[in-house]
Amino acid sequence: MWHGKLPCRRKAGAATFLLCALIDGFAAGLIASIIDLIDSGTTNIRLPVPWPWLYDKAEMGWVLWMIGVSKGLGFIAIVAVPLMAILAMARRPLARFRQTDVLVLCAAFTGLGYAHYAYSRADLTHLALSIAPLLLTALSVGAAHIGAILTSIVVLGLSVLALTPEKTYLAQLILKKPLSTISVNDTELHVFPDIKTSLDEVEQALAQHPEARDHFLALPNFPGLYAIYDKKMPIWETYSLLPRNAAFQAAELARAKAASPDMILLSDHALDQRTELKYSKTHTVLYQWIVENYRALPPSSSFTSLIVFVK
């Protein structure tokens, strides 16, 4: 039995270089994506930073206030701790450097990179990955100072508290949030109700058109569906949220046409309540091809979050 979110995406630097060497077109696609990021002037779709002083204890109650403050403190700590560690190491003569000092310095510089990642989209998902170098820095210092070990325990505790709304087990235990049970490949999963609703909609659409079970395209952010149904994704962009240029869209359109999916599952939602970030606005070339070559099933109570297109 597993508690958590469905898998979405995984980053691995070594795997990226291996793919560049072995997969035709991957290196060119990677370079094009970097150029797109430079042209856009940002590495992600930004959100305001949830500073700890922005939460109101009287309005939220003690538990939610502590969760919010923990998250806000995390955004301060991922910058402050590495900077303080680097400044402390800079004052120490090289002749007095110990092995733990080298580890502190490496963890601190690594932490600054993670901090950029967290601030690029200031939500809990991006902040959570920054805890590793932060703890490594604190625990490395703790090898010589007992106070740092206690600090690490506090950091770990605050991290667990901040993650409570996003982790199913903690959300149910502490916040009494309801969970739903689904079965994926004979494995029982406990997920939040909205995830079960989305999967139920997909399953119902595929049940109505069984010929599409082996040939479907899910957009813009459902890569986990291909793992669930053990199918290959027809296009390369697994998380189609950022606006892409015409050349990239043309290449993706060629792949979509070659795959000729029998069904397209589209969530044309306004990301962060911004209508300009709907898939139909950010990927106009592909969206135009979809509406011109597929027909949308009539809206119904069965499909509340998806637009289902069939041939």
One Martini backbone bead per residue (centre of mass of N, CA, C, O) as a GRO file, in nm:
protein
  311
    1MET     BB    1   0.096   0.036   0.023
    2TRP     BB    2   0.049   0.375  -0.104
    3HIS     BB    3   0.150   0.712  -0.035
    4GLY     BB    4   0.056   0.954  -0.287
    5LYS     BB    5   0.162   1.065  -0.575
    6LEU     BB    6   0.180   1.067  -0.891
    7PRO     BB    7   0.390   1.033  -1.125
    8CYS     BB    8   0.573   1.268  -1.331
    9ARG     BB    9   0.887   1.353  -1.280
   10ARG     BB   10   1.248   1.313  -1.366
   11LYS     BB   11   1.575   1.395  -1.262
   12ALA     BB   12   1.891   1.334  -1.458
   13GLY     BB   13   2.196   1.417  -1.554
   14ALA     BB   14   2.323   1.156  -1.667
   15ALA     BB   15   2.081   1.077  -1.847
   16THR     BB   16   2.094   1.320  -2.035
   17PHE     BB   17   2.370   1.253  -2.167
   18LEU     BB   18   2.283   0.975  -2.270
   19LEU     BB   19   2.052   1.072  -2.453
   20CYS     BB   20   2.226   1.254  -2.635
   21ALA     BB   21   2.394   1.005  -2.748
   22LEU     BB   22   2.136   0.794  -2.830
   23ILE     BB   23   1.914   1.009  -2.914
   24ASP     BB   24   1.759   1.123  -3.173
   25GLY     BB   25   1.732   1.479  -3.117
   26PHE     BB   26   1.782   1.543  -2.812
   27ALA     BB   27   2.005   1.757  -2.812
   28ALA     BB   28   1.850   1.966  -2.983
   29GLY     BB   29   1.610   1.988  -2.787
   30LEU     BB   30   1.771   2.086  -2.542
   31ILE     BB   31   1.886   2.343  -2.669
   32ALA     BB   32   1.609   2.468  -2.743
   33SER     BB   33   1.506   2.487  -2.448
   34ILE     BB   34   1.728   2.682  -2.352
   35ILE     BB   35   1.664   2.909  -2.552
   36ASP     BB   36   1.376   2.952  -2.453
   37LEU     BB   37   1.454   3.042  -2.167
   38ILE     BB   38   1.619   3.287  -2.252
   39ASP     BB   39   1.393   3.431  -2.414
   40SER     BB   40   1.186   3.441  -2.162
   41GLY     BB   41   1.355   3.511  -1.880
   42THR     BB   42   1.278   3.217  -1.762
   43THR     BB   43   1.242   2.892  -1.579
   44ASN     BB   44   0.942   2.977  -1.495
   45ILE     BB   45   0.633   2.998  -1.334
   46ARG     BB   46   0.562   3.238  -1.133
   47LEU     BB   47   0.548   3.293  -0.775
   48PRO     BB   48   0.478   3.405  -0.488
   49VAL     BB   49   0.628   3.445  -0.193
   50PRO     BB   50   0.566   3.271   0.123
   51TRP     BB   51   0.596   3.453   0.362
   52PRO     BB   52   0.561   3.422   0.705
   53TRP     BB   53   0.414   3.719   0.748
   54LEU     BB   54   0.144   3.647   0.564
   55TYR     BB   55   0.026   3.494   0.805
   56ASP     BB   56  -0.288   3.435   0.982
   57LYS     BB   57  -0.370   3.307   1.283
   58ALA     BB   58  -0.668   3.398   1.327
   59GLU     BB   59  -0.769   3.286   1.043
   60MET     BB   60  -0.626   2.980   1.037
   61GLY     BB   61  -0.486   2.880   1.273
   62TRP     BB   62  -0.238   2.704   1.416
   63VAL     BB   63  -0.170   2.481   1.211
   64LEU     BB   64  -0.176   2.643   0.940
   65TRP     BB   65   0.020   2.859   1.037
   66MET     BB   66   0.267   2.670   1.085
   67ILE     BB   67   0.283   2.567   0.798
   68GLY     BB   68   0.323   2.842   0.657
   69VAL     BB   69   0.574   2.933   0.818
   70SER     BB   70   0.754   2.695   0.743
   71LYS     BB   71   0.760   2.758   0.446
   72GLY     BB   72   0.872   3.047   0.465
   73LEU     BB   73   1.136   2.969   0.616
   74GLY     BB   74   1.248   2.794   0.389
   75PHE     BB   75   1.302   3.035   0.187
   76ILE     BB   76   1.515   3.159   0.375
   77ALA     BB   77   1.711   2.918   0.441
   78ILE     BB   78   1.810   2.844   0.141
   79VAL     BB   79   1.988   3.114   0.156
   80ALA     BB   80   2.112   3.174   0.440
   81VAL     BB   81   2.276   2.917   0.502
   82PRO     BB   82   2.477   2.912   0.263
   83LEU     BB   83   2.588   3.200   0.305
   84MET     BB   84   2.693   3.159   0.594
   85ALA     BB   85   2.881   2.925   0.527
   86ILE     BB   86   3.060   3.071   0.320
   87LEU     BB   87   3.152   3.301   0.507
   88ALA     BB   88   3.279   3.119   0.724
   89MET     BB   89   3.486   2.977   0.529
   90ALA     BB   90   3.629   3.243   0.426
   91ARG     BB   91   3.764   3.298   0.724
   92ARG     BB   92   3.920   3.036   0.675
   93PRO     BB   93   4.202   2.891   0.657
   94LEU     BB   94   4.323   2.647   0.456
   95ALA     BB   95   4.503   2.506   0.678
   96ARG     BB   96   4.220   2.456   0.862
   97PHE     BB   97   4.094   2.256   0.688
   98ARG     BB   98   3.842   2.021   0.679
   99GLN     BB   99   3.640   1.783   0.566
  100THR     BB  100   3.378   1.923   0.667
  101ASP     BB  101   3.433   2.195   0.527
  102VAL     BB  102   3.412   2.094   0.239
  103LEU     BB  103   3.121   1.992   0.266
  104VAL     BB  104   2.992   2.259   0.338
  105LEU     BB  105   3.073   2.410   0.080
  106CYS     BB  106   2.938   2.223  -0.125
  107ALA     BB  107   2.650   2.237  -0.006
  108ALA     BB  108   2.614   2.542  -0.030
  109PHE     BB  109   2.647   2.572  -0.339
  110THR     BB  110   2.422   2.374  -0.404
  111GLY     BB  111   2.194   2.527  -0.253
  112LEU     BB  112   2.181   2.773  -0.445
  113GLY     BB  113   2.068   2.616  -0.684
  114TYR     BB  114   1.809   2.524  -0.538
  115ALA     BB  115   1.705   2.807  -0.478
  116HIS     BB  116   1.648   2.886  -0.766
  117TYR     BB  117   1.439   2.664  -0.814
  118ALA     BB  118   1.238   2.754  -0.590
  119TYR     BB  119   1.200   3.061  -0.692
  120SER     BB  120   1.090   3.003  -0.981
  121ARG     BB  121   0.863   2.831  -0.800
  122ALA     BB  122   0.689   2.921  -0.506
  123ASP     BB  123   0.657   2.609  -0.395
  124LEU     BB  124   0.657   2.311  -0.232
  125THR     BB  125   0.774   2.130  -0.453
  126HIS     BB  126   1.039   2.307  -0.492
  127LEU     BB  127   1.132   2.327  -0.194
  128ALA     BB  128   1.175   2.026  -0.112
  129LEU     BB  129   1.451   1.980  -0.276
  130SER     BB  130   1.624   2.184  -0.078
  131ILE     BB  131   1.672   2.013   0.188
  132ALA     BB  132   1.927   1.849   0.139
  133PRO     BB  133   2.156   2.071   0.143
  134LEU     BB  134   2.065   2.194   0.410
  135LEU     BB  135   2.113   1.945   0.591
  136LEU     BB  136   2.407   1.894   0.510
  137THR     BB  137   2.516   2.155   0.619
  138ALA     BB  138   2.419   2.127   0.916
  139LEU     BB  139   2.547   1.841   0.973
  140SER     BB  140   2.839   1.919   0.913
  141VAL     BB  141   2.858   2.119   1.143
  142GLY     BB  142   2.761   1.904   1.364
  143ALA     BB  143   3.033   1.746   1.388
  144ALA     BB  144   3.138   2.002   1.588
  145HIS     BB  145   2.832   2.100   1.667
  146ILE     BB  146   2.556   2.042   1.860
  147GLY     BB  147   2.369   2.278   1.772
  148ALA     BB  148   2.339   2.182   1.471
  149ILE     BB  149   2.182   1.926   1.531
  150LEU     BB  150   1.938   2.065   1.653
  151THR     BB  151   1.880   2.231   1.400
  152SER     BB  152   1.828   1.989   1.214
  153ILE     BB  153   1.581   1.887   1.368
  154VAL     BB  154   1.413   2.141   1.323
  155VAL     BB  155   1.422   2.142   1.014
  156LEU     BB  156   1.287   1.866   0.981
  157GLY     BB  157   1.026   1.934   1.129
  158LEU     BB  158   0.941   2.175   0.946
  159SER     BB  159   0.933   2.009   0.686
  160VAL     BB  160   0.706   1.819   0.764
  161LEU     BB  161   0.500   2.040   0.818
  162ALA     BB  162   0.505   2.173   0.531
  163LEU     BB  163   0.419   1.889   0.383
  164THR     BB  164   0.133   1.809   0.482
  165PRO     BB  165  -0.066   1.902   0.240
  166GLU     BB  166   0.092   1.698   0.018
  167LYS     BB  167   0.067   1.452   0.213
  168THR     BB  168  -0.154   1.215   0.262
  169TYR     BB  169  -0.093   1.106   0.544
  170LEU     BB  170  -0.061   1.385   0.687
  171ALA     BB  171  -0.329   1.513   0.597
  172GLN     BB  172  -0.505   1.304   0.745
  173LEU     BB  173  -0.378   1.313   1.033
  174ILE     BB  174  -0.377   1.638   1.077
  175LEU     BB  175  -0.619   1.761   0.866
  176LYS     BB  176  -0.846   1.551   0.779
  177LYS     BB  177  -0.819   1.455   0.497
  178PRO     BB  178  -0.945   1.314   0.233
  179LEU     BB  179  -0.938   0.987   0.078
  180SER     BB  180  -0.856   0.787  -0.203
  181THR     BB  181  -0.901   0.475  -0.377
  182ILE     BB  182  -0.676   0.307  -0.595
  183SER     BB  183  -0.595   0.104  -0.892
  184VAL     BB  184  -0.257   0.019  -1.006
  185ASN     BB  185  -0.138  -0.254  -1.113
  186ASP     BB  186  -0.229  -0.396  -0.832
  187THR     BB  187  -0.207  -0.115  -0.679
  188GLU     BB  188  -0.260   0.051  -0.386
  189LEU     BB  189  -0.389   0.386  -0.367
  190HIS     BB  190  -0.353   0.698  -0.189
  191VAL     BB  191  -0.551   0.979  -0.273
  192PHE     BB  192  -0.671   1.250  -0.382
  193PRO     BB  193  -0.981   1.311  -0.509
  194ASP     BB  194  -0.893   1.466  -0.775
  195ILE     BB  195  -0.730   1.230  -0.893
  196LYS     BB  196  -0.959   1.026  -0.912
  197THR     BB  197  -1.139   1.193  -1.097
  198SER     BB  198  -0.947   1.206  -1.338
  199LEU     BB  199  -0.916   0.895  -1.377
  200ASP     BB  200  -1.215   0.836  -1.417
  201GLU     BB  201  -1.247   1.005  -1.675
  202VAL     BB  202  -1.045   0.852  -1.846
  203GLU     BB  203  -1.172   0.568  -1.819
  204GLN     BB  204  -1.446   0.646  -1.940
  205ALA     BB  205  -1.345   0.738  -2.218
  206LEU     BB  206  -1.207   0.461  -2.290
  207ALA     BB  207  -1.465   0.288  -2.260
  208GLN     BB  208  -1.621   0.434  -2.497
  209HIS     BB  209  -1.316   0.409  -2.657
  210PRO     BB  210  -1.128   0.133  -2.688
  211GLU     BB  211  -0.942   0.207  -2.938
  212ALA     BB  212  -0.779   0.437  -2.756
  213ARG     BB  213  -0.602   0.283  -2.541
  214ASP     BB  214  -0.337   0.267  -2.747
  215HIS     BB  215  -0.425   0.578  -2.875
  216PHE     BB  216  -0.318   0.849  -2.693
  217LEU     BB  217  -0.352   1.204  -2.589
  218ALA     BB  218  -0.215   1.391  -2.313
  219LEU     BB  219  -0.322   1.721  -2.201
  220PRO     BB  220  -0.043   1.884  -2.057
  221ASN     BB  221  -0.018   1.705  -1.747
  222PHE     BB  222  -0.014   1.345  -1.806
  223PRO     BB  223   0.238   1.134  -1.787
  224GLY     BB  224   0.126   0.914  -1.586
  225LEU     BB  225  -0.068   0.765  -1.786
  226TYR     BB  226   0.149   0.603  -1.944
  227ALA     BB  227   0.229   0.430  -1.703
  228ILE     BB  228  -0.045   0.308  -1.634
  229TYR     BB  229  -0.089   0.202  -1.956
  230ASP     BB  230   0.176   0.129  -2.098
  231LYS     BB  231   0.266   0.388  -2.282
  232LYS     BB  232   0.366   0.582  -2.540
  233MET     BB  233   0.456   0.894  -2.600
  234PRO     BB  234   0.402   1.082  -2.889
  235ILE     BB  235   0.556   1.310  -2.748
  236TRP     BB  236   0.803   1.506  -2.581
  237GLU     BB  237   0.623   1.690  -2.412
  238THR     BB  238   0.532   1.628  -2.076
  239TYR     BB  239   0.502   1.958  -1.989
  240SER     BB  240   0.260   2.169  -2.131
  241LEU     BB  241   0.303   2.502  -2.011
  242LEU     BB  242   0.499   2.645  -2.173
  243PRO     BB  243   0.569   2.849  -2.403
  244ARG     BB  244   0.606   2.789  -2.759
  245ASN     BB  245   0.742   2.785  -3.048
  246ALA     BB  246   0.679   2.717  -3.377
  247ALA     BB  247   0.904   2.508  -3.427
  248PHE     BB  248   0.836   2.319  -3.196
  249GLN     BB  249   0.538   2.270  -3.271
  250ALA     BB  250   0.595   2.146  -3.549
  251ALA     BB  251   0.748   1.897  -3.442
  252GLU     BB  252   0.516   1.794  -3.262
  253LEU     BB  253   0.306   1.768  -3.487
  254ALA     BB  254   0.454   1.548  -3.645
  255ARG     BB  255   0.436   1.338  -3.417
  256ALA     BB  256   0.128   1.336  -3.387
  257LYS     BB  257   0.063   1.251  -3.676
  258ALA     BB  258   0.222   0.983  -3.673
  259ALA     BB  259   0.048   0.862  -3.434
  260SER     BB  260  -0.256   0.901  -3.454
  261PRO     BB  261  -0.467   0.955  -3.237
  262ASP     BB  262  -0.791   0.858  -3.122
  263MET     BB  263  -0.729   1.037  -2.858
  264ILE     BB  264  -0.790   1.350  -2.675
  265LEU     BB  265  -0.673   1.477  -2.361
  266LEU     BB  266  -0.796   1.792  -2.234
  267SER     BB  267  -0.661   2.050  -2.016
  268ASP     BB  268  -0.787   2.388  -2.034
  269HIS     BB  269  -0.644   2.535  -1.805
  270ALA     BB  270  -0.578   2.801  -1.577
  271LEU     BB  271  -0.288   2.874  -1.480
  272ASP     BB  272  -0.304   3.055  -1.202
  273GLN     BB  273  -0.556   3.207  -1.330
  274ARG     BB  274  -0.430   3.221  -1.635
  275THR     BB  275  -0.541   3.245  -1.955
  276GLU     BB  276  -0.254   3.260  -2.107
  277LEU     BB  277  -0.197   2.944  -1.983
  278LYS     BB  278  -0.339   2.799  -2.177
  279TYR     BB  279  -0.303   2.565  -2.413
  280SER     BB  280  -0.456   2.731  -2.642
  281LYS     BB  281  -0.227   2.970  -2.603
  282THR     BB  282   0.068   2.817  -2.594
  283HIS     BB  283  -0.044   2.588  -2.834
  284THR     BB  284  -0.173   2.676  -3.121
  285VAL     BB  285  -0.093   2.466  -3.333
  286LEU     BB  286  -0.197   2.208  -3.193
  287TYR     BB  287  -0.483   2.306  -3.128
  288GLN     BB  288  -0.574   2.352  -3.421
  289TRP     BB  289  -0.541   2.056  -3.508
  290ILE     BB  290  -0.744   1.935  -3.315
  291VAL     BB  291  -1.009   2.102  -3.399
  292GLU     BB  292  -0.981   2.015  -3.714
  293ASN     BB  293  -0.951   1.670  -3.659
  294TYR     BB  294  -1.151   1.684  -3.413
  295ARG     BB  295  -1.406   1.587  -3.184
  296ALA     BB  296  -1.601   1.701  -2.934
  297LEU     BB  297  -1.741   1.602  -2.670
  298PRO     BB  298  -1.999   1.650  -2.498
  299PRO     BB  299  -2.082   1.798  -2.233
  300SER     BB  300  -2.057   1.657  -1.896
  301SER     BB  301  -2.059   1.507  -1.583
  302SER     BB  302  -1.813   1.314  -1.663
  303PHE     BB  303  -1.662   1.594  -1.774
  304THR     BB  304  -1.503   1.845  -1.578
  305SER     BB  305  -1.165   1.853  -1.668
  306LEU     BB  306  -1.228   1.749  -1.965
  307ILE     BB  307  -1.144   1.730  -2.310
  308VAL     BB  308  -1.286   1.517  -2.556
  309PHE     BB  309  -1.120   1.379  -2.836
  310VAL     BB  310  -1.229   1.257  -3.157
  311LYS     BB  311  -1.252   1.121  -3.485
   0.00000   0.00000   0.00000
